[in-house]
Amino acid sequence: MSDKYAFDIMDGREVPTLVVTDDYTLTGTHQGGVHVEAGDFRLDGTLQGSLDLQSGVKASIRGTQQGSVAVAEGAVVLVTRAFQGSTHISRGGVVIIEATGRLAGSLTNDGEVVVRGVFGGSYVGDGRLRLEGDGYIKQSVVRDGVSYYEW
């Protein structure tokens, strides 16, 4: 592990970043960042921290990601449950939100996002956002001058 990924601060304590270099399945609840350099990554539990997916990585989110997500060029992500946080997709990166999935949070998209489920949040970027099947973009609710999403 390089110093660049040495640790995160979670609840005031240092938590080592999990660096993945081969096929890996994360179950249960993990607090702290995950940096995936290679292989097929599966999230079957809950990740409370950042998720960094490098080029060539294939990821399947069958659990809940609570934190920021970075998808590099050449990485492909299939979401059947939930991304909850900011998501950044680089040019050449792909995120597919299946019918049972949702992306909730800000999205910076310079790659491609396919929404078959639901997306709710702010959106910027030059990438492609495509709705398929029953996929839709959730509209925010405004109460007392505050805009938010009800899930």
N, C-alpha and C positions, 0 to 999 in steps of 0.2 A: 504494500500500500504506500502510495506517495504521500508526502506531507500535504499536498493539495486537498486530499480527502481524509485528513487525519481524524477530525471529529466535528460534531455539531454541538450546539448548546441546547439542551432540552431540559426545561424546568430547572435552570440554573446549574446543570451538571454537564460535563463533557461526555458525549456519546460517540463512539467510533462510527464513522461512515462505513456501511456495508458495501464492499466492492465486489461485484460479481463478474467473473471472467469465463463462465461456462453456464450450461443450462442450470436453472435454479428456480425453486418454488418457495415463495414466502407464505407461511401460514401464521395463524394467530395474529397478535398485534405487535408491530415493530415500531419503536420510536427512534427517529433519527433518519438521516439521509441514506439513500441507496443509489450507487453509481454503477450502472450496468455497462460493461465494456464489450461483452461478447455473449453469444448464446441466446437461448430462449428463456425469457423471464416470465414467470407466472406469479401473479398476486392473488392468492386465494383468501387472504385474511384482510387486515387493515394496516396500512402504512401511514403513520403520522410523521411526516417529514418529506423532504424533497426526493424526487425520482428523476434521475438523469439517465436517459437512454441514448447510447452512442450509435454511430453508424453501423448498419447491418444487424442490429438487435431486433428481435421479434418479441413483443410483449403481449401478454393476455391478462387483462385486468378483470378478474372474476370476483374480486373483493372491492374494498374501498380505499382509494388514494386520497389522503387528506393533507394537502400541501402542494407545493409547486411541482410542475412536470416540465421537463425539457426533452424534446424529441428531435434528435439530430437527423441530418440528411441520410436517407437510406434506412432509417428505422421505421418499423411498422407496429402500430399498437391497435389491438382489438379490445374494446371496452364493453363488457356485458353487465357491469354493475355501475361503479361511480368514480369519476374524477371530481374532487371537491377542492378547488383552489385554482391558482393561475396556471395556464398551460401555454407553453411556447413551442411552436412547431417550425423548425427550420425548413428552408427550401429543400424539397425532395423527401421530407418526412411525411408520414401518413398516419392519421388517427381515424379509426372507424368506430362510431358509437352505435352498437347494435340496438335492436328494438327494446331490449330490456335495460339498456344502459343510459347514463346521463353524464353530461359534462356541465358542471355547475361552477362558474367562476369566470374570470377574465380570460380571453383567448387572444393570443397573438399568433396569427396563422400566416406563415409564408410558404407553407406546404399545401397539404390537402386534408380536409376533414369531410368525412361522409357521416351524415346524421340520419340514422334509421330509428333512433330513440329520441332523446330530447337534449337540447343545448339551451342554457340560460345564463346570460352574462354579457359583459361588454366584449366587443369584437374589433380588432384592428389587424391590418396586414394585407399583403398582396396575394395571399394564397387563395385556393379554391375551397368554398364551402358548398357542399352538395347535399340536398335533402333527398332521401329515398324512402319509398314505402310510406309508412305512417310517421316518419321523422318530422320533427317540428322545432321551431325556435320559441322558447317560452318567453312571454312578455313579463316585464317587471310590474310590480304593484307600487303605486305611489300613495303614501299616507302621511299626512302632516309634513309634506315636502320632502319626505325620505323615500328613495326608490330602493326596492329590494325584491327578492324572489321568494315566493312561497312554494315549498316543495312538499 
